[in-house]
Amino acid sequence: MDSQNPNFTTPPPGFSVPVPASLLTPKQEPRDEPPQQEQNQQQQPQPQQEPNLNDVPNLNLNLNLNLDDIYEEQTLPEGFSNFNLISEAYPTGFTTGIQQLENDVDDAYDPNSRAIVPVPEARQSYDNNAPGAGEVAAQRLQRRYKELVRVADLGLADQRQFRDMVRRTRMVYDSLRVLALIEEEKRGDVRRLRSDLKASALMRTSGLWLNRDKRIVGPIPGICIGDVFLYRMELVVIGLHGQPQAGIDYLPGSMSSNGEPIATSVIVSGGYEDDIDQGDVIIYSGHGGQDKNSRQVFHQKLEGGNLAMERSMHYGIEVRVIRGVRYEGSSSASGKVYVYDGLYRIVEYWFDVGKSGFGVYKFKLWRIDGQAKMGSVILKDALMLRRDPLFIKPMCVFSLDISNRNENVGVRLFNDIDRSNDPMCFQYLPRSTFPQFVFHHSGRVTGCECVNGCVEGCFCFMKNGNEFPYSQSGLLLKGRPLVFECGPFCRCPPHCRNRVTQKGLKNRLEVFRSKETGWGVRSLDLIQAGAFICEYTGIVLTREQAQVLIMNGDSLIYPNRFSTRWEEWGDLSLVNPNYERPTYPSVPPLDFALDVSKMRNVACYMSHSSTPNVLVQFVLYDHNNLMFPHLMLFAMENIPPMREFSLDYGVTDDELTGKLAICN
């Protein structure tokens, strides 16, 4: 996350644009992911035949929730601070954080609240009986608050804390969404697959939506430029963009004493024919006036989000920009993913005749300098690299495949820092090599008898605690002490849903030279949360063998030292108080090591992090010895292309990780 804020200056006042008398009431923004049941677009959208929220499996929650609350902006209590104070505060001193406003604030102002317009302590909740900070009121829905704040000058520890908070929230959302999707798949009702709505609604009733107590302008703590989201409702859940349908998110004028709204974020997704997107410069069409087919059929008015954009321009207030990008393999109904591309300043606006012949408001947005590279540009670069691995800096590509065709797809080696090619000096090992005694079976060897794929009640289903470990698309549903995949003694075919990790690598990975970590690993593909990445391989040694090699100074990895991050994946304790973490089957202490000094694979170059995006899941498939499982790596979040993978090696900061000891 970029915690630095640019120096803001007030641009020239916005000119007044005459509004034609023939302007009609504008329509709402078109949905990027329209529910198939929705028939009419209303001024405030109210989806019909919304999914039953009580149908999410294994949660045992008694919910009485109206999904209309998700789409409607609620009216908040009167008596809040004057908007004029905001406009006076913005041109002053943003690079030094939030400063207390003098002479116009309540004596009960909390200097730690970071509020641009502080709100008296007595007004900090919508209900006098609101729960305390440590309580969760599932029966009350969170309302979006009107207090405008900016978060600045965060230290490294604060950045990590916020990042971890966002990461955990997204993990809960992904877990709920996948469980809801599985329940719909069981019913066979494909027309009502709106698992994103179910997940977000359950999180809202549990008080898990982020950034609802304050309206944040500028960057959101814990969200990085380039973060990718598969669903628009996920943007709402984490507070990056509070409108599930409208393209402009703003503080309504009804919430300020002088009636002036202010825009905080926009989504650029190609919903309007008059939009022009040139990356750093955007001509953004105002909202309203479209029919259900995204055609402009009425004139737009300077009201609502359009007026908020004009006021933000007038006061020099930047907006967050999220781009909706079509991406092959996206699981959303629209076929898009949503990428946070940073902060833009509105520098100009005008009223023009659009391509359809109706009046359209247009806003010119300039991207603020000094920010990280846009995520949408990285997506395009990764796409070109998938088509042509030599598209960018071909002289820095040392190898197109360091696995020497031992993987299903090539593993690229890239170095634009120096001339080192160390990863090419080792024998590539696509799967761990176990001692022969591990495969010695005692007693009768059994497997499932499934013909077309595992079904509920089969032998392998029962071995996994009467649950499937993976979804139909191969996503890990929740972390377990151990996962049993179907093996050589099972009759099920290769496409069985219980054969995932044994199929090997399917994403195009790259080992690259890093100034911070020596070597790192990233992907040219977008990897969805819960997806399998690769195995962490090496030569498996017993304790006695490992002690001998230690004396020789060889590099060893100890599986029992990896942190138990699998416990976090699928953990629904924040939503369901009766949730119990899987404990079956219990795994004995792992008393072996991986020798990676001469033979290794791409996973050995992953960096250590205390807030990782990759977890280790123990898996058995080719043998039944519980003491020698495979170390399989899964994504803990949606990992964008070209973002470095990180593991928690279970070490302290002053220790060398296995990865660093190997590669540096």
C-alpha positions as CSV (number, residue, x, y, z in Angstrom):
1,M,0.0,0.0,0.0
2,D,1.3,3.4,-0.9
3,S,0.9,5.5,2.3
4,Q,2.2,8.7,0.8
5,N,-0.2,11.4,-0.2
6,P,0.4,13.9,-3.0
7,N,0.5,17.6,-2.3
8,F,-3.0,18.9,-3.0
9,T,-3.8,22.3,-4.3
10,T,-7.2,23.8,-5.0
11,P,-7.8,23.9,-8.8
12,P,-9.7,26.8,-10.4
13,P,-13.4,26.8,-9.4
14,G,-15.5,24.7,-11.7
15,F,-17.5,26.6,-14.3
16,S,-21.3,26.6,-14.2
17,V,-22.9,24.5,-16.9
18,P,-26.5,25.4,-17.9
19,V,-28.8,22.4,-17.6
20,P,-31.2,22.1,-20.5
21,A,-34.9,22.3,-19.6
22,S,-35.5,19.0,-21.4
23,L,-33.5,16.9,-18.9
24,L,-35.3,13.9,-17.7
25,T,-34.9,11.7,-14.6
26,P,-31.7,9.7,-15.2
27,K,-31.6,5.9,-15.0
28,Q,-29.4,4.0,-12.6
29,E,-25.9,2.7,-13.6
30,P,-26.1,-0.6,-15.5
31,R,-25.1,-3.7,-13.5
32,D,-21.9,-5.4,-14.4
33,E,-23.3,-8.7,-13.1
34,P,-27.1,-8.5,-13.6
35,P,-29.2,-11.0,-11.7
36,Q,-31.2,-12.9,-14.4
37,Q,-34.4,-12.4,-12.4
38,E,-34.1,-8.6,-12.5
39,Q,-36.6,-7.1,-14.9
40,N,-36.7,-3.3,-14.4
41,Q,-34.2,-0.7,-13.4
42,Q,-35.5,1.6,-10.8
43,Q,-34.1,4.8,-9.3
44,Q,-33.1,2.7,-6.3
45,P,-32.6,-0.8,-7.7
46,Q,-34.5,-3.5,-5.8
47,P,-33.6,-7.0,-7.1
48,Q,-36.4,-9.4,-7.3
49,Q,-36.4,-13.1,-6.2
50,E,-33.2,-12.7,-4.3
51,P,-31.6,-15.9,-3.1
52,N,-32.6,-17.4,0.2
53,L,-29.9,-16.5,2.7
54,N,-30.7,-19.3,5.0
55,D,-29.6,-21.9,2.4
56,V,-25.9,-21.5,2.9
57,P,-24.8,-25.0,4.2
58,N,-23.1,-25.8,7.6
59,L,-23.7,-22.3,9.1
60,N,-26.8,-22.9,11.2
61,L,-27.6,-19.2,11.2
62,N,-31.1,-17.9,11.7
63,L,-31.2,-14.8,9.5
64,N,-34.0,-12.4,8.8
65,L,-32.3,-10.1,6.2
66,N,-33.7,-7.8,3.5
67,L,-31.2,-7.7,0.7
68,D,-32.7,-4.3,-0.4
69,D,-30.6,-2.9,2.4
70,I,-27.5,-3.8,0.5
71,Y,-28.4,-1.6,-2.4
72,E,-30.1,1.4,-0.7
73,E,-28.2,4.3,0.8
74,Q,-29.8,4.8,4.2
75,T,-30.8,8.1,5.6
76,L,-28.7,9.0,8.6
77,P,-29.5,11.1,11.7
78,E,-29.4,14.9,11.4
79,G,-27.0,17.2,13.2
80,F,-23.6,16.2,11.7
81,S,-20.8,18.6,10.9
82,N,-21.0,21.2,8.2
83,F,-19.6,20.3,4.7
84,N,-18.0,23.7,4.5
85,L,-15.5,22.6,7.1
86,I,-14.5,19.8,4.8
87,S,-13.9,22.1,1.8
88,E,-11.7,24.3,4.0
89,A,-9.7,21.4,5.3
90,Y,-8.9,19.7,2.0
91,P,-6.5,22.3,0.5
92,T,-4.4,22.4,3.7
93,G,-1.7,20.0,4.8
94,F,-2.8,16.6,3.6
95,T,0.8,15.4,3.4
96,T,1.1,15.6,7.1
97,G,-2.1,13.7,7.9
98,I,-5.3,14.7,9.5
99,Q,-5.1,17.9,11.6
100,Q,-7.6,19.1,14.2
101,L,-9.9,21.8,12.9
102,E,-9.8,24.9,15.1
103,N,-12.7,26.9,16.5
104,D,-15.4,24.7,14.8
105,V,-15.0,21.3,16.4
106,D,-16.6,19.7,19.4
107,D,-14.6,19.7,22.6
108,A,-14.9,15.9,22.7
109,Y,-12.8,15.5,19.5
110,D,-10.7,12.4,19.5
111,P,-7.3,13.2,18.0
112,N,-6.8,9.5,17.1
113,S,-10.0,9.3,15.0
114,R,-8.3,10.9,11.9
115,A,-11.6,12.6,11.0
116,I,-11.5,15.5,8.6
117,V,-14.8,16.7,10.2
118,P,-14.8,15.3,13.7
119,V,-18.1,14.0,15.1
120,P,-18.9,14.3,18.8
121,E,-18.5,11.1,20.8
122,A,-22.2,10.9,21.6
123,R,-23.0,10.6,17.9
124,Q,-20.5,7.8,17.1
125,S,-23.3,5.1,16.9
126,Y,-26.6,5.0,15.3
127,D,-28.3,3.4,18.3
128,N,-27.7,4.1,22.0
129,N,-27.9,0.4,22.6
130,A,-25.2,-0.4,20.0
131,P,-22.8,-3.2,21.0
132,G,-19.3,-2.5,22.4
133,A,-16.1,-2.7,20.4
134,G,-15.7,-6.4,21.2
135,E,-19.3,-7.4,20.4
136,V,-21.0,-8.4,17.2
137,A,-24.7,-7.6,16.8
138,A,-25.8,-10.0,14.1
139,Q,-29.4,-8.7,14.3
140,R,-28.4,-5.2,13.3
141,L,-27.2,-4.2,9.8
142,Q,-24.3,-1.8,9.4
143,R,-25.2,1.6,8.0
144,R,-22.7,3.7,6.1
145,Y,-21.5,6.6,8.1
146,K,-21.1,10.1,6.9
147,E,-17.9,11.1,8.7
148,L,-15.2,11.8,6.1
149,V,-11.7,10.8,7.0
150,R,-8.3,10.4,5.4
151,V,-5.8,7.9,6.7
152,A,-2.2,9.0,6.2
153,D,1.3,8.4,7.4
154,L,0.9,4.8,8.5
155,G,3.9,3.1,9.9
156,L,5.0,-0.3,8.6
157,A,3.4,-2.1,11.5
158,D,0.1,-0.4,10.9
159,Q,0.2,-1.2,7.2
160,R,0.7,-4.8,8.0
161,Q,-2.1,-4.8,10.5
162,F,-4.6,-3.3,8.0
163,R,-3.4,-5.6,5.2
164,D,-3.9,-8.6,7.4
165,M,-7.4,-7.4,8.3
166,V,-8.4,-7.0,4.7
167,R,-6.8,-10.4,3.9
168,R,-8.8,-12.2,6.6
169,T,-12.0,-10.5,5.6
170,R,-11.6,-11.5,2.0
171,M,-10.8,-15.1,3.1
172,V,-14.1,-15.2,5.0
173,Y,-15.9,-13.8,2.0
174,D,-14.4,-16.3,-0.4
175,S,-15.2,-19.2,1.9
176,L,-18.8,-18.2,2.2
177,R,-19.2,-17.7,-1.5
178,V,-17.8,-21.1,-2.4
179,L,-20.0,-22.8,0.2
180,A,-23.0,-21.0,-1.2
181,L,-22.1,-22.0,-4.7
182,I,-21.7,-25.6,-3.8
183,E,-25.2,-25.6,-2.2
184,E,-26.7,-24.2,-5.5
185,E,-24.8,-26.8,-7.5
186,K,-26.3,-29.6,-5.4
187,R,-29.8,-28.2,-6.2
188,G,-28.9,-28.0,-9.9
189,D,-30.6,-24.5,-10.1
190,V,-28.0,-22.8,-12.3
191,R,-30.3,-19.7,-12.8
192,R,-29.9,-18.6,-9.2
193,L,-26.2,-18.8,-8.8
194,R,-25.6,-15.5,-6.9
195,S,-23.2,-16.8,-4.3
196,D,-21.5,-13.3,-4.1
197,L,-24.7,-11.8,-2.8
198,K,-25.2,-14.6,-0.3
199,A,-21.7,-14.2,1.1
200,S,-21.8,-10.5,1.4
201,A,-25.2,-10.6,3.1
202,L,-24.1,-13.1,5.7
203,M,-21.0,-11.0,6.4
204,R,-23.0,-7.8,6.8
205,T,-25.3,-9.4,9.4
206,S,-22.2,-10.6,11.3
207,G,-20.8,-7.0,11.3
208,L,-17.8,-8.0,9.1
209,W,-18.1,-5.3,6.4
210,L,-15.1,-3.0,6.6
211,N,-14.9,0.8,6.6
212,R,-18.6,1.3,7.3
213,D,-18.1,3.5,10.4
214,K,-16.3,6.2,8.4
215,R,-16.2,7.4,4.8
216,I,-12.6,7.2,3.7
217,V,-11.3,9.5,1.0
218,G,-8.1,8.7,-0.7
219,P,-6.3,5.3,-0.3
220,I,-8.0,2.6,1.9
221,P,-5.6,1.1,4.5
222,G,-4.8,-2.5,3.7
223,I,-5.7,-2.3,0.0
224,C,-2.9,-2.1,-2.5
225,I,-2.9,-0.7,-6.1
226,G,-3.2,-3.7,-8.3
227,D,-5.5,-5.8,-6.0
228,V,-7.9,-7.8,-8.0
229,F,-11.5,-8.7,-7.1
230,L,-13.7,-11.2,-8.8
231,Y,-17.1,-9.6,-7.8
232,R,-18.4,-6.1,-7.3
233,M,-19.9,-7.1,-4.0
234,E,-16.5,-7.8,-2.7
235,L,-15.6,-4.1,-3.3
236,V,-18.6,-3.2,-1.1
237,V,-17.6,-5.7,1.6
238,I,-14.1,-4.2,2.1
239,G,-15.3,-0.6,1.6
240,L,-13.3,0.2,-1.5
241,H,-16.5,1.1,-3.4
242,G,-19.7,1.2,-1.5
243,Q,-22.2,0.9,-4.4
244,P,-22.9,-2.6,-5.7
245,Q,-24.5,-1.1,-8.9
246,A,-23.8,2.6,-9.4
247,G,-20.5,3.5,-11.0
248,I,-20.0,6.6,-8.7
249,D,-19.8,6.2,-5.0
250,Y,-20.3,9.5,-3.1
251,L,-21.4,11.1,0.2
252,P,-25.0,12.3,-0.6
253,G,-25.8,16.0,-0.2
254,S,-28.6,15.0,2.3
255,M,-25.9,14.2,4.8
256,S,-24.3,17.6,4.8
257,S,-25.9,20.8,6.1
258,N,-25.3,22.8,2.9
259,G,-26.5,19.9,0.6
260,E,-23.3,19.4,-1.4
261,P,-22.3,15.8,-2.2
262,I,-18.7,14.5,-2.6
263,A,-17.5,11.6,-4.7
264,T,-15.0,9.1,-3.3
265,S,-14.6,6.4,-6.0
266,V,-15.6,5.5,-9.5
267,I,-15.7,2.2,-11.5
268,V,-14.6,2.4,-15.1
269,S,-16.0,-0.7,-16.8
270,G,-17.1,0.3,-20.3
271,G,-20.8,0.7,-19.3
272,Y,-21.2,4.0,-21.2
273,E,-20.5,4.5,-24.9
274,D,-19.0,7.9,-24.4
275,D,-16.3,6.8,-22.0
276,I,-12.6,7.2,-23.2
277,D,-10.0,5.3,-21.2
278,Q,-6.4,6.1,-21.9
279,G,-4.9,4.8,-18.7
280,D,-3.5,7.8,-16.9
281,V,-6.3,10.0,-18.5
282,I,-10.0,9.1,-18.4
283,I,-13.0,10.8,-19.9
284,Y,-15.7,9.5,-17.6
285,S,-19.3,9.8,-18.6
286,G,-21.7,10.8,-15.8
287,H,-24.4,8.4,-14.7
288,G,-28.1,8.2,-15.7
289,G,-30.1,8.2,-18.8
290,Q,-29.5,4.6,-19.9
291,D,-31.9,1.7,-20.6
292,K,-31.3,-1.9,-19.6
293,N,-29.2,-2.4,-22.7
294,S,-26.8,0.3,-21.7
295,R,-28.0,2.7,-24.4
296,Q,-28.3,6.4,-23.7
297,V,-32.0,7.2,-24.1
298,F,-32.4,10.3,-21.9
299,H,-30.4,13.4,-21.0
300,Q,-28.4,13.4,-17.9
301,K,-28.8,15.8,-15.0
302,L,-26.2,17.5,-12.8
303,E,-27.4,15.8,-9.7
304,G,-26.5,12.8,-7.5
305,G,-23.2,11.2,-8.5
306,N,-22.7,13.7,-11.3
307,L,-23.0,16.7,-8.9
308,A,-20.7,14.9,-6.5
309,M,-18.0,14.6,-9.2
310,E,-18.3,18.3,-10.0
311,R,-18.0,19.2,-6.3
312,S,-15.0,17.0,-5.8
313,M,-13.4,18.7,-8.8
314,H,-14.2,22.1,-7.3
315,Y,-12.6,21.3,-3.9
316,G,-9.6,19.4,-5.3
317,I,-10.7,16.1,-3.8
318,E,-9.3,13.0,-5.6
319,V,-11.3,9.8,-6.3
320,R,-10.3,6.1,-6.3
321,V,-10.5,4.4,-9.6
322,I,-11.5,0.8,-10.0
323,R,-11.4,-0.7,-13.5
324,G,-13.7,-3.5,-14.6
325,V,-11.5,-5.6,-17.0
326,R,-12.7,-8.6,-19.1
327,Y,-10.5,-11.5,-18.1
328,E,-10.5,-15.0,-19.6
329,G,-11.5,-17.5,-16.9
330,S,-13.3,-15.0,-14.7
331,S,-16.0,-16.8,-12.6
332,S,-18.3,-13.8,-12.5
333,A,-21.4,-13.5,-14.6
334,S,-20.0,-10.5,-16.4
335,G,-16.7,-12.2,-17.3
336,K,-14.9,-9.3,-15.6
337,V,-12.5,-8.8,-12.8
338,Y,-12.1,-5.5,-10.9
339,V,-8.7,-3.9,-10.4
340,Y,-7.9,-1.0,-8.1
341,D,-5.8,1.4,-10.1
342,G,-5.1,4.2,-7.6
343,L,-6.1,7.8,-7.2
344,Y,-7.2,10.3,-9.9
345,R,-7.9,14.0,-9.7
346,I,-10.9,15.5,-11.6
347,V,-9.5,18.4,-13.5
348,E,-12.4,19.4,-15.9
349,Y,-16.0,18.7,-16.7
350,W,-18.5,19.7,-19.4
351,F,-21.9,19.0,-20.8
352,D,-21.9,17.5,-24.3
353,V,-24.0,15.6,-26.8
354,G,-23.2,11.9,-26.6
355,K,-23.0,9.4,-29.4
356,S,-26.7,8.6,-29.0
357,G,-27.7,12.2,-29.4
358,F,-28.6,12.8,-25.7
359,G,-26.9,15.2,-23.3
360,V,-24.1,13.6,-21.3
361,Y,-21.9,15.0,-18.5
362,K,-18.2,14.3,-19.0
363,F,-15.4,14.4,-16.4
364,K,-11.7,14.4,-17.2
365,L,-9.7,12.5,-14.7
366,W,-5.9,12.6,-14.4
367,R,-3.9,10.0,-12.5
368,I,-1.9,11.4,-9.6
369,D,1.9,10.9,-10.1
370,G,4.1,8.9,-7.8
371,Q,1.8,5.8,-7.5
372,A,2.5,2.2,-8.1
373,K,2.0,0.8,-11.6
374,M,-1.7,0.4,-12.5
375,G,-3.0,-3.1,-12.0
376,S,-5.0,-3.1,-15.3
377,V,-1.7,-2.4,-17.2
378,I,-0.1,-5.3,-15.4
379,L,-3.0,-7.5,-16.4
380,K,-2.4,-6.5,-20.1
381,D,1.3,-7.0,-19.8
382,A,0.8,-10.5,-18.3
383,L,-1.6,-11.3,-21.1
384,M,1.0,-10.4,-23.8
385,L,3.6,-12.4,-21.9
386,R,1.4,-15.5,-22.0
387,R,1.1,-15.1,-25.7
388,D,4.7,-14.2,-26.3
389,P,7.2,-14.9,-23.4
390,L,9.7,-12.6,-25.0
391,F,7.4,-9.7,-25.3
392,I,9.0,-7.7,-22.5
393,K,12.8,-7.4,-22.2
394,P,13.7,-10.5,-24.1
395,M,17.4,-10.1,-23.2
396,C,16.5,-10.6,-19.5
397,V,14.8,-13.9,-20.1
398,F,17.4,-16.5,-19.2
399,S,15.2,-19.5,-19.8
400,L,11.7,-20.2,-21.0
401,D,11.5,-23.4,-18.9
402,I,13.8,-24.2,-16.1
403,S,11.8,-27.4,-15.5
404,N,13.0,-28.8,-18.8
405,R,9.5,-29.9,-19.7
406,N,9.0,-31.7,-16.4
407,E,6.0,-29.5,-15.7
408,N,2.8,-29.2,-17.7
409,V,3.7,-25.6,-18.4
410,G,7.0,-23.9,-18.7
411,V,8.6,-22.1,-15.7
412,R,10.3,-18.9,-16.9
413,L,13.5,-17.4,-15.5
414,F,13.7,-13.6,-15.6
415,N,16.5,-11.4,-14.3
416,D,16.7,-7.7,-15.1
417,I,19.0,-6.9,-12.2
418,D,22.3,-8.8,-12.8
419,R,23.6,-11.8,-14.8
420,S,22.9,-14.5,-12.2
421,N,21.2,-17.7,-13.5
422,D,21.5,-19.8,-10.3
423,P,18.1,-21.6,-10.7
424,M,19.4,-23.2,-13.9
425,C,22.2,-24.9,-12.0
426,F,20.0,-27.3,-10.1
427,Q,18.1,-30.4,-11.3
428,Y,14.4,-29.6,-11.4
429,L,12.3,-31.9,-9.3
430,P,8.5,-31.7,-10.1
431,R,7.5,-34.1,-7.3
432,S,9.1,-35.0,-4.0
433,T,11.1,-38.2,-3.9
434,F,10.2,-40.4,-0.9
435,P,12.1,-43.4,0.5
436,Q,10.9,-46.8,-0.7
437,F,9.7,-48.0,2.7
438,V,7.0,-45.2,2.6
439,F,5.2,-47.1,-0.1
440,H,5.3,-50.5,1.6
441,H,1.6,-51.2,2.4
442,S,0.5,-53.4,5.3
443,G,-2.9,-55.2,5.1
444,R,-5.4,-54.9,2.3
445,V,-5.1,-51.7,0.2
446,T,-8.5,-50.1,-0.6
447,G,-9.8,-47.3,-2.7
448,C,-13.1,-45.9,-3.9
449,E,-15.2,-47.8,-6.4
450,C,-16.5,-44.7,-8.2
451,V,-16.7,-45.0,-12.0
452,N,-17.5,-41.4,-13.1
453,G,-16.0,-39.6,-10.2
454,C,-16.3,-39.5,-6.4
455,V,-19.8,-39.2,-5.0
456,E,-21.1,-38.5,-1.4
457,G,-20.7,-41.6,0.7
458,C,-17.8,-43.2,-1.2
459,F,-14.7,-44.5,0.5
460,C,-12.6,-41.4,-0.2
461,F,-15.4,-39.1,0.8
462,M,-15.6,-40.8,4.2
463,K,-11.8,-40.7,4.6
464,N,-12.0,-36.8,4.4
465,G,-14.5,-36.7,7.3
466,N,-17.6,-37.2,5.1
467,E,-16.8,-34.1,3.1
468,F,-15.2,-33.3,-0.2
469,P,-12.0,-31.3,0.2
470,Y,-12.4,-29.5,-3.1
471,S,-15.1,-27.8,-5.1
472,Q,-16.1,-29.0,-8.6
473,S,-13.7,-26.4,-10.0
474,G,-10.8,-27.6,-7.9
475,L,-10.8,-24.9,-5.1
476,L,-9.8,-26.0,-1.6
477,L,-12.9,-25.5,0.5
478,K,-11.2,-25.3,3.9
479,G,-7.9,-26.2,5.3
480,R,-7.5,-29.5,7.0
481,P,-4.7,-31.3,8.9
482,L,-4.5,-33.7,6.0
483,V,-6.3,-34.2,2.7
484,F,-6.8,-37.6,1.1
485,E,-6.9,-37.5,-2.6
486,C,-7.9,-40.5,-4.7
487,G,-4.9,-42.6,-5.6
488,P,-3.7,-45.5,-7.7
489,F,-6.0,-48.0,-6.0
490,C,-9.2,-45.9,-6.8
491,R,-11.3,-46.6,-9.8
492,C,-12.4,-43.0,-10.4
493,P,-11.2,-41.3,-13.6
494,P,-8.5,-38.6,-13.8
495,H,-11.1,-35.9,-14.0
496,C,-12.5,-36.8,-10.5
497,R,-13.0,-33.8,-8.3
498,N,-10.8,-35.4,-5.7
499,R,-7.7,-35.4,-7.9
500,V,-6.4,-31.9,-7.9
501,T,-2.8,-31.5,-6.7
502,Q,-1.5,-34.8,-8.3
503,K,-2.2,-33.3,-11.7
504,G,0.8,-30.9,-11.3
505,L,1.3,-27.3,-12.3
506,K,-1.3,-25.5,-14.4
507,N,-0.4,-21.8,-14.0
508,R,2.5,-20.2,-15.8
509,L,5.0,-19.3,-13.1
510,E,8.1,-17.3,-13.3
511,V,11.2,-17.2,-11.1
512,F,12.6,-13.7,-11.1
513,R,15.5,-11.8,-9.6
514,S,14.4,-9.5,-6.7
515,K,16.4,-6.8,-5.0
516,E,14.6,-7.5,-1.7
517,T,14.6,-11.3,-1.5
518,G,17.3,-12.5,-3.9
519,W,14.9,-14.6,-6.0
520,G,11.1,-14.7,-6.0
521,V,8.2,-16.4,-7.7
522,R,5.2,-14.9,-9.4
523,S,2.6,-16.0,-12.0
524,L,1.6,-14.8,-15.4
525,D,-1.9,-15.9,-14.6
526,L,-4.5,-14.6,-12.1
527,I,-4.7,-17.2,-9.4
528,Q,-8.0,-17.5,-7.6
529,A,-8.2,-17.8,-3.9
530,G,-8.2,-21.5,-2.9
531,A,-6.6,-22.6,-6.1
532,F,-3.7,-25.1,-6.2
533,I,-0.4,-23.6,-7.2
534,C,2.4,-26.3,-7.0
535,E,4.1,-28.7,-4.7
536,Y,7.0,-27.8,-2.5
537,T,9.5,-30.6,-3.5
538,G,12.7,-32.0,-2.4
539,I,14.4,-35.3,-1.5
540,V,12.6,-36.7,1.6
541,L,15.0,-37.6,4.4
542,T,14.5,-39.4,7.7
543,R,15.8,-37.7,10.9
544,E,18.9,-39.8,10.9
545,Q,19.7,-38.9,7.2
546,A,19.0,-35.3,7.8
547,Q,21.5,-35.1,10.8
548,V,24.2,-36.4,8.6
549,L,23.6,-33.9,5.8
550,I,23.4,-31.0,8.4
551,M,27.0,-31.7,9.2
552,N,27.8,-31.3,5.5
553,G,26.2,-27.9,5.4
554,D,23.4,-28.9,2.9
555,S,20.2,-27.0,2.7
556,L,17.2,-28.6,4.4
557,I,13.6,-27.7,4.7
558,Y,11.6,-28.9,7.8
559,P,7.9,-29.4,7.0
560,N,7.0,-29.3,10.7
561,R,8.2,-25.7,10.9
562,F,5.8,-24.3,8.4
563,S,3.1,-22.3,10.1
564,T,-0.4,-23.8,10.2
565,R,-2.0,-21.2,7.9
566,W,-4.3,-23.9,6.7
567,E,-6.3,-23.3,9.9
568,E,-7.3,-19.8,8.6
569,W,-8.5,-21.0,5.2
570,G,-12.3,-21.6,5.4
571,D,-12.5,-20.5,9.1
572,L,-16.1,-19.3,9.6
573,S,-15.9,-18.8,13.3
574,L,-16.6,-15.0,12.8
575,V,-19.9,-15.9,11.1
576,N,-20.9,-19.1,12.8
577,P,-20.1,-19.3,16.5
578,N,-20.6,-23.0,16.4
579,Y,-17.9,-23.5,13.7
580,E,-15.3,-26.1,14.6
581,R,-12.0,-26.3,12.8
582,P,-11.4,-29.7,11.2
583,T,-9.3,-32.0,13.3
584,Y,-9.7,-35.2,11.3
585,P,-7.5,-36.9,10.5
586,S,-4.9,-36.1,13.1
587,V,-1.4,-36.0,11.7
588,P,1.5,-37.4,13.8
589,P,4.5,-35.1,14.3
590,L,6.3,-34.8,11.0
591,D,9.8,-36.0,11.6
592,F,11.4,-35.7,8.2
593,A,13.2,-33.1,6.1
594,L,13.4,-32.0,2.5
595,D,16.9,-31.8,1.0
596,V,16.8,-29.1,-1.7
597,S,20.6,-28.6,-2.0
598,K,20.8,-30.3,-5.4
599,M,17.3,-31.0,-6.6
600,R,14.4,-28.6,-6.2
601,N,11.4,-27.0,-7.9
602,V,10.0,-23.5,-8.4
603,A,8.4,-23.4,-4.8
604,C,11.9,-23.3,-3.2
605,Y,12.3,-19.7,-4.4
606,M,9.2,-18.4,-2.6
607,S,9.9,-15.6,-0.1
608,H,9.0,-15.6,3.6
609,S,6.2,-13.3,4.9
610,S,4.3,-13.0,8.2
611,T,1.3,-12.1,6.1
612,P,1.6,-14.6,3.3
613,N,-0.6,-15.1,0.3
614,V,0.2,-18.9,0.0
615,L,-0.5,-21.7,2.5
616,V,0.9,-25.2,2.9
617,Q,-1.7,-28.0,2.9
618,F,-0.6,-31.6,3.6
619,V,-1.9,-34.1,1.0
620,L,-1.7,-37.9,0.5
621,Y,-2.5,-39.6,-2.8
622,D,0.2,-42.0,-3.9
623,H,0.8,-43.7,-0.5
624,N,-1.0,-44.0,2.8
625,N,1.8,-43.2,5.2
626,L,0.6,-40.4,7.4
627,M,4.1,-39.5,8.5
628,F,5.2,-38.5,5.0
629,P,2.6,-36.2,3.3
630,H,3.1,-34.1,0.3
631,L,3.5,-30.3,0.8
632,M,1.0,-28.7,-1.5
633,L,0.7,-24.9,-1.9
634,F,-2.6,-23.1,-2.3
635,A,-3.5,-19.4,-2.8
636,M,-4.9,-17.7,0.3
637,E,-6.3,-14.8,-1.7
638,N,-6.8,-13.7,-5.3
639,I,-3.2,-13.3,-6.5
640,P,-2.9,-10.9,-9.4
641,P,-0.4,-11.6,-12.2
642,M,3.2,-10.6,-11.6
643,R,2.6,-10.3,-7.8
644,E,5.2,-12.2,-5.7
645,F,4.2,-15.3,-3.8
646,S,5.0,-15.5,-0.1
647,L,5.0,-18.3,2.5
648,D,5.1,-18.3,6.2
649,Y,8.1,-20.5,6.9
650,G,7.3,-20.4,10.7
651,V,10.5,-18.6,11.6
652,T,11.3,-15.4,13.5
653,D,12.5,-12.2,11.9
654,D,16.1,-12.7,13.0
655,E,16.3,-16.2,11.4
656,L,17.2,-17.0,7.9
657,T,14.3,-18.7,6.1
658,G,14.8,-21.9,4.2
659,K,14.2,-19.9,1.0
660,L,16.8,-17.2,1.8
661,A,19.3,-19.8,3.0
662,I,19.0,-21.6,-0.4
663,C,19.0,-18.7,-2.8
664,N,21.2,-16.0,-1.2
